[in-house]
Amino acid sequence: MMRHTVAALAAGLSILTLTGSFAAMAGQVGFRQIELTDKSGNRDLKVALWYPTSDTKSVEMIGENPAFIGIEAIKDATPDKNAHPLVVLSHGYGGSWRNLNWLAGELVGQGYIVAAPDHPGTTTFNRDKEQAAKLWERPHDLSRVIDTVTSDSALAGKIELRRIAAIGHSLGGWSVVALAGAQFDRERFEKDCKDNPNPRTCGLADELINPQGDVAAEKLKAMKADPRVGAIVSLDLGLARGFTQESLNSISVPVLIFGAGVDIGDLPAKLESGYVASNMPAKTTQYVEIADAAHFSFMQICKAGAAELIEAETPGDGIVCKDGAGRSREAIHREVVDMIIAFLAKSIPAQ
């Protein structure tokens, strides 16, 4: 799961101007941020949008700070006139849209519109305990984003309504699996934590599940698929073992699941991503365990000296720049991106 202190560093440090290795070609990526107001006033969403543009205004670095590399984009650019498929992104626990900024740029370069909310209660910018305990709202946040961008083409461009997908990392991976129709059983999760204790994962129950008691239990069991989402991608998800086998097996859309082969004592791939993959329909599910990837390998690329910088700020959190031996995070990203692009092209093809 995403650590709060690490995510705060990733989001809050001053912006520098260094071009990322996977930044999309200058002049092609538009970027803007919007806010979705909740009618009840209890769950406003801050949303980042990346999209194809023909504007030729100056580019800026997006999502960059002294520790992590960002991408080049044109702020508040006018979307181009073409229709594009949509991908919604979901960040991990304590993170933000910045964590998958690198992937958003790559997807726009392939012709996708990309949208990512900061999930209230579990984001760097909102640690409200009451919101965090409404775990079932995370997939609903993504549905609200889809509602907004599909109804207003001035925001990011025209959406091809039959070509919508969702991608999430860590707790974001949990969120997109729930968006596809998985249901969560608190009793199952508690039993599994006794059989396979994991202090970090199981410890999150006190923040994300238990405070709402029976209300949470019922709402997590009642989560429904968003029928507009035609495919999902999970990047080393967590809290997976609370999903019921029956609901996982009933998921009908194509699924690509990545697990991190390097266990940093947080999310063992076999017990998390592997559990989900083994209980989904074999014909529509693909599971890839990247042997030299760690949990944080799916985040932004770290700059030289970033691990030491983070350690000095928050001892122990330099782990976010830790990958496996032999390959760079850049190379891991390239493998992941290529597989995601191929998967989406097959799963939500052009009409």
N, C-alpha and C positions, 0 to 999 in steps of 0.2 A: 504494500500500500504506500501511497505518497506521504512522506513525512511533512508535517506542517512547517517546520523550520526550514527545510530544504526548499519547499515550494515558495515560501516567503522570499528567500534569497533569489530564487529564479525569477520571481515576478517584480520585486521591489527595487533592485539595484539600478543605478543610473545607466542610461542607454549609451552604448558606444557605437562605432560605425565600422564594423568588420563584416565583410560579406560571407555568408554561409556557403559551404560547399554544395548544398542541395537547393540553394535559393533558385526560384524559377527565373526565367529570363526577364531582365528589366523591361518594364512597359507592358507586361502581360498579366500581372497580378494586381487586381484592385483589392483594397482592404478598407473596411469600416467597422465601427462598433455601434451597436444599438442597444436599447433597453426595452424589454417587454414588461409592461405593467400588468400585474395580476389584479383581476377585478376585486378580489378579497383584500388586496393590499398586503398579503402575507408572503408572496413569493415572486417578487420582481426578478427578472433575469437579465443579466448583462451578457450580450452575445457578440462574438466576433464573426465577421464574414469575410471570406476570400473569394474572388470571382474573376473570370476573364474580363479584360478591358482592352479597349483600343486607345485609351488615353496615352498621351505622350508627355505628361507632366513629370516632374522630378520624382524619383523613387526615394523612399526612406527605409531605414532598417526597422523591421517589425519583430517584436518579441526577443530582443537582444539585450544582454547586460554583461557585466564583466566576467561572468561564469559561463554563460551559454551563448551559442551562435544563433542569430536570427535569420530572417529572409528579407529580400528586397521586395517592396510593393509600393503601389501608389495609393496614398491615403485618400479616401472619399472619392475615388475614381468613378466615372460613369460606367455601368456595366455595358458590355457589348450587346448587340441586338439579337444574337442567336439564342436558341433554347439549349440548355445544358442539363445533364444529370446532377443530382444533389447528393452530397455526403454530409451527414451530421456527425460530429466528433464529441466524445465524452471523456473528460479528464479523470485522473485518479484522485484518491482521497487527499484533500489538502492542496490540490494542484490548481491549475487554471488552463484556459485555452492555449496559453503559451507552450505548454508541454508537447502538444502535437502540431505546433506551428510549422515545423519542418515538413511534416506529412501533408499539411494543407497546401503548401506551396507546390509540392510535387503533383498533387491531384489537380490543382488549377492548371498546371502545365499540360495535363492530359485532357483538359476541357471540362472539368467538374466545377460546380459551385460548392463551396464548403462552408458550413456554419457550426459554431461551437459555443454552447453556453457555459458560463461559470455556474456550477450547481450550488445554490445557497446552502450554507451550513457545512459543506465539505470542500469549500474552495479557500484559497489563500485570503481572499478579500471578504469572506463572510464565514465566520466560525460559530454562528449562532447555534447553540445546542438544540434548541427546539426544531430548527430546520434540519439539522443533521440527523435527528431521530426520525425524520420522515423519509426513510430510505426509498419507499415506493414512489416518491415524487421524482426521483432521478430519471427514470424512463419517460415519465410524463413531461419533464422539462424538454426532452428531445422532441416529443410530439408537438409541443407548443412552438418550438422553433420551426418545425416543418410547416405547421399552420401558417406562421407569419411569412416565411420566405416564399411559400407557394402562392400566397394571396397578394403579394405586392412585388412585382417585378422590378420596381425602381430601386429596391434595396440591393440586390445582388444579380439580378437578371431573371430571365424567364426559365422556369424549371420544367424539365420533362417529367411529368407526373408519374409515369410508369418506370422511372429509373431513379429510385431513391434507395440509398444504403446508409448504414450506420457503423461507425468504427469507435472502439473505446479501449482505453488502457487501464489496467488495474481495476479499481472500482468502476471505472468507465466501461471496462469489458463486461463486468457484472451488469451494468446498466443496459448495454445493447443486447445482451442475451435476454434480459427481462423484456426489452422492447420487442423482441421476437416472439414472446409468449411464455417464457419460463416463469414458473411460480416458486416462491420461496417458503419453505416450511421451517419455522423457528425451532420446533422440537427436533426435527431431523438435524439441524445445524448444531444444536446443543449436544445431542448424542454423539455426533461426529467429533465434536471438540473434546469429548471425553475419551473417545477411541483414538483420535489423532490430534493430541493437544498441540496448539501452535499459539504462543502467547500474543503475537502481533495480530494475526487474523482473528482468532477467537476473542481476543481482548476488545476488539472493536464492537462486539455485541452490546457492551455497556453504553456505548455512545450512539450506535446506529439502529439498534433493534429494541433493546430492553426498556428504554425510558417510556415508550408508548404502550408497552405491555400488550394486552389482547388486541388493542386497536391496530398496532403494527402487525401482529400475527395475522389478523384477518385481511388487512389490506395487501400484505405481501403475498398471501395465498391467492388473492383475487386479481393480480396483475394480468392484463390482457395484451395480446399482440397488437401493434399498430399495423393495420393491413396495407398501409402505403409503403412500408419498408420491405424491399425485395431481396435484401442480402445484408449480412452483418459480418464484421471482422472483430475478433477479440484479441487483444494484445496482453498476454499474461495476466488474466483476470484473477480477482480474489473473491472470497466469500462464496465460491462456487458450490461448495458441498451442501449448502442449504437448499439448492434448487432440487425440486422433486424429479425423480427419474421419469415419471409419467409425462410431466410437462416438457421436459427436455426432448423426449422422444416424439412429442407431437409438433415440434417446430418444423415448419414446412419450407422455409426459405433456405437458400444456400448459405452455408456458414464456413468461414475460414478462421481457425483458432491457432494462435501462436503461443507456445510455451517457452519460457526461458530455461535453458538447460543448466545454467549456473545457479545453484541454490544459495542465496545469500542469507538463508535462515528466515525468510519472510513468506515466500509463496512457492512451495515445492510444486513443480510443474505437474508431476504425476497425480498429485492429490487435488489440484485445482483445475487447470486447463485440461489435463488428461481425463479427469472425472466428467467434465462437461462433454468433451468430444466422444467419450465412450458411450454416453447415454443419448446421443443425438442420432438421427437416422443416418446410417452409413453412406447411403447413396448421395446425400446432399451435404455431407460434412467432411471437411479436410482439416487434419491436425498436423501442425508442423512444430517440432521442438528444435529450436536453434541451439545447438550444443554450446556455443561460446557466447551466448547472450545472457545477461543478467536482467533482473526485473527492470532496472532503470535504463537499460539499453534502448528502450523504445521512446525515451525522452529526447530532448534536444542534444545536439553534439556539444560536448564540453570543450572549452578553450584550454590551451596549454596553461597549466598551473591552476586550473579551476578546482581540482580536488583539494589542493593545499589552501586555496582561498576559502573554500567552504569549511574545511576543518578548523581554520582559524576563527571563523565566525560562529560555527556550531559544531563542536567536536563530535566526531562519529558520523557526521552526515556527508563526508566526502565520498561515501559509498555510492552516491548517485552518479558518480563518474566512473564507477567500476564496471568493466565488461569482462568477458572471458579472455583467456590468453590467446594470442595469435592473430586476432583481427581487430581493426579499429571499429569504433561505433559507426563511423561513416560507411564502412563496408557492410556492417550489419544492416544499417538503414537501407542501403542499396538493395540487398537481398529482400528485405521486407517490402520495400516499395514495388519492386518488380513483381513479386508474387501478388500483392494487393491489386495492382493495375490489371494483371492478367485475370485474376479472380473476378473483379468487377466487370471487366469487359465480357466475360462469359456469363456472369450471373444476372446482370442488368444490361443486356446488350441494346444497342441502338435499334429503334423500331423500324 
